[in-house]
Amino acid sequence: MPIKVKDLKKKLHERQYKLTPQREIILQIFINNADKHLSAEDVYSLVKRESPDIGMATVYRTIDLLNELEVLQKMDFGDGCSRYEISGDSTAHHHHHLICLNCGLVREFDDDLLETLENVISRKSNFQILDHQVKFYGYCQECQNKLSR
């Protein structure tokens, strides 16, 4: 379920923060691009179109705060750049990612094929597993086509 601005406002208020216009604009960027995995630089370039007075430092601070409040989830796809996406339901597993080594495309993969394995590991090790993340690295269809030519 997507986060709503009123939910964020409540989370911020509980931690003694305010929903400033800048924070609301940055959150809206993530809401409007929920299917993407945005870096701080991506967010900054999108914010500049709508509100050129918001600086890069504000983007970084806001992203850090939203990550701390668990509104955003930080991702590392091995390219040296942190990316963020709206956090989903905290009781559900996160989706997995398919990452193209050629063009950098990141696609989501929702099937949770590891649930049985997770249950076996949990039972055998007496370890309560709350979540897991899987990243598959390879080549997207377009890059496969280009590389086979």
N, C-alpha and C positions, 0 to 999 in steps of 0.2 A: 504494500500500500504506500503510495507516495506521501512524502511529508507535506504538511500544510504549513503555511506561514504562521497560523495561530498556534500550531504545535511548537514551532521554533520559538515564538514569542514566550510561550509558557516555560520552555526549557531555559531560555536566557534569563527570564525573571527569577526562576528558582535559584539560579547561580549568581544573582545580583548584576546581570548584564541587561542592556537595553537593545531592542531591535532598532538599530539606527537605519536611516534610509540607505546607507552604503551597504550594510549587512543584508538588508532586504533585497537590494538589486543583485548582489552576488549570489544569494540563495536562489533567486529567480533564474539566474543563469544556469545553475545546476538543475533546477526543476525543468526548465525549457530544453535542456540537453541531457535528459535522464538516460538516454541510450548511449551516451558517450562517456569516455574516461578522460576527464579534463585535467591538464596540468595548471599550475598557477598562471603560467604564461598564456595558456589558452583562455583562461577566465579573464585575464587582464585585457587581452585583445577584444574579447566580446563585450566587456564592460566599457571599454573606451568608446565604442560605437554609441552606447546609450547614455553614458555619463562620463565625459572626458575629464571631469575634475577628480575622479577616484584614482589614486596612485597605486603603484605596484605594492608598496608597503602595506597599504590598507587591504589589498587582496590577500597578501600573505597572512596578515594578522587574522583576517576573517576566516580564511580557510583553516588556519590552525585552531581557532576557536570552535568552528563547526565540527572539525575532526575530534577535538577534545569532548564536545558535547554529544559525540556519536551520531551527529546528523549526517556527516560525511564519513566515508571509509577511505583510508589511504591505501593505495595499491602501488606495488613495485613490479614492473614488467621486465626488469633487467636491462633497461635502456638508460639508466642513470637519471631518470626523471620520475619524480613522484606524481602519480595521477590520483584523482579523486572521483568518487561517485556517491550519489545519495545512498545512505544506508537503508537497507530493507528492514523487514520485521526482525527484531533481535532474536526471536525464537526459531527462525527458519535458517537453514543453511544458506550460505552465500552461493551464488552461481559460480561456475567455473569459467575460465577464459581460454580462448584460442588465440595465440599471438603469432602473427606472421613475421618471420625472421628477415624477410626481404623489405616489405613496405611498412611494417610496424602496425598494420591493422590489428585491432583487438575486437574480437567478437565474443559474445557471451554464449555459454552453453549451459542450459538449465537442468539437464538430466543429472540426478544425483545417483550415480552408479556405485558409489562407495559406501552407501549406508550399511549394507550387510558387512562389509569389511570393517567398518567403524564399530559395529556392534561386537564383532569377534574380538577386535583389539581391546575394546573397553572391558569386555568380560574376562579375557585372559590376563590382562594386566591390572585389573581392578582400578582402572583409570576412567574418570568421567570425562568424556570428550564432549565439548560444547560446540565445536565447529571445525571445519577444515577448509582449505583452499587448494585448488588444483589449477595449474597453468600448463597448457599444452603448447609447445613451440613447434612451428613447422612453416608451411607455405600455404597461403590462401589460394583459391582457385585461379584468380587472375595472375598471380605471380607464378603458379605452376605452369600456366599456359605460356607466359613469357619465357620462362626458363627452358621449356621443352622445344622452343622454336630454334 
